[in-house]
């Protein structure tokens, strides 16, 4: 039996090895703490409120600010999800390797930028039913224009 060729996107260093290398580099918490404080101030959040809203333990947030420990990758992703920013931003600031799954160019390589902007706007609608209604309406409108009907 011949081995299957490795896909080019999976060639390269495994994430576990990248993490080990990142741990060997001294961690400077200043950029991450500054960015986190900036985002918290913009939303008028305390550390405890951020912990509740992001699903993290309040001690994890406190450690970021006071003990200045390197957050784990999951913490970076949860914080980025709450603040609606690309997780790679927090991963870089924490000294972790970035993940291809979060790269916009990978996710949107075949999608028009206008469509990405619309999708991101629709994804910010908090009510799932309302979000589905808006998505259905936009799809119907796009289908109508794609078929060449409206002038």
C-alpha positions in Angstrom: 0.0 0.0 0.0 1.4 3.4 -1.0 1.2 6.3 1.4 -1.2 9.1 0.6 0.5 12.4 -0.3 0.4 15.0 2.4 -1.8 18.0 1.5 0.3 21.2 1.2 -1.8 23.0 3.8 -0.8 20.4 6.4 2.9 20.6 5.6 5.0 22.5 8.1 5.6 22.3 11.8 2.9 20.7 14.0 1.2 23.1 16.3 2.4 21.2 19.4 6.0 21.8 18.4 5.2 25.5 17.7 3.7 25.7 21.2 6.8 24.2 22.8 9.0 26.7 21.0 6.8 29.6 22.1 7.0 28.5 25.7 10.8 28.6 25.5 10.6 32.4 24.6 10.2 34.8 27.6 6.7 36.2 27.7 6.2 40.0 27.8 2.7 40.6 29.0 2.7 44.3 28.3 1.1 44.2 24.8 -1.6 41.8 25.7 -2.5 43.5 29.0 -2.6 46.9 27.2 -4.9 45.6 24.5 -7.1 43.9 27.0 -7.4 47.0 29.1 -8.2 49.1 26.0 -11.0 46.7 25.0 -12.3 46.5 28.6 -12.4 50.3 28.9 -14.2 50.6 25.6 -17.0 48.4 26.9 -16.8 49.7 30.5 -16.0 46.2 31.9 -14.5 45.2 35.1 -12.3 42.1 35.3 -15.1 40.2 37.0 -17.7 41.3 34.4 -15.3 40.3 31.6 -14.9 36.9 33.2 -18.6 36.3 33.4 -19.3 37.5 29.9 -16.4 35.5 28.3 -17.0 32.3 30.2 -13.7 32.5 32.0 -12.9 32.3 35.7 -12.4 35.8 37.2 -9.1 34.6 38.7 -7.8 34.0 35.1 -8.5 37.6 34.2 -6.9 38.8 37.5 -3.8 36.7 36.7 -3.5 38.3 33.3 -3.5 41.8 34.9 -1.5 41.3 38.1 0.6 38.1 38.0 1.1 38.7 34.2 1.1 35.0 33.4 0.9 33.8 29.8 -2.7 32.9 29.1 -3.3 29.5 27.5 -4.5 29.4 23.9 -8.1 28.6 24.9 -8.2 31.7 27.1 -7.0 33.9 24.2 -9.6 32.4 21.9 -12.5 32.9 24.4 -11.4 36.5 25.0 -11.2 37.2 21.3 -14.6 35.6 20.8 -16.2 37.8 23.4 -14.6 41.0 22.0 -15.4 39.9 18.4 -11.9 40.1 17.2 -9.7 37.7 15.3 -8.3 35.2 17.9 -4.9 35.3 16.2 -4.5 38.9 17.5 -4.6 37.7 21.1 -2.6 34.6 20.3 0.2 36.7 18.8 0.1 39.1 21.8 0.4 36.2 24.2 3.4 34.8 22.2 1.5 31.8 20.9 1.6 30.6 17.3 -1.3 31.8 15.2 -3.8 29.3 13.8 -4.6 29.0 10.1 -8.3 28.4 10.9 -8.6 32.0 12.1 -6.9 33.6 9.1 -9.4 35.5 7.1 -7.5 35.0 3.8 -8.0 31.2 4.3 -11.6 31.4 5.2 -12.5 34.0 2.5 -10.3 33.0 -0.4 -13.2 32.3 -2.7 -15.7 34.7 -1.2 -16.1 38.3 -2.3 -15.1 40.9 0.3 -18.6 42.4 0.2 -20.1 39.1 1.1 -17.7 38.7 4.0 -18.7 42.2 5.3 -22.4 41.3 5.1 -21.9 38.0 6.7 -20.0 39.6 9.6 -22.7 42.2 10.0 -25.4 39.6 10.1 -23.5 37.4 12.6 -23.6 40.3 15.1 -27.4 40.2 15.3 -27.9 38.7 18.8 -31.4 37.2 18.3 -31.1 33.9 16.3 -34.5 34.1 14.8 -34.0 37.7 13.7 -30.6 36.8 12.4 -32.2 34.0 10.3 -34.9 36.3 9.0 -32.3 38.8 7.9 -30.1 36.1 6.3 -33.1 34.7 4.4 -34.1 38.2 3.2 -30.6 38.9 2.0 -30.3 35.6 0.3 -33.6 36.2 -1.6 -32.4 39.6 -2.6 -29.1 38.3 -3.8 -30.7 35.5 -5.7 -33.0 38.0 -7.4 -30.1 40.2 -8.5 -28.0 37.2 -9.5 -30.8 36.0 -11.9 -30.9 39.5 -13.5 -34.5 40.3 -12.6 -34.4 43.7 -10.9 -33.2 46.8 -12.8 
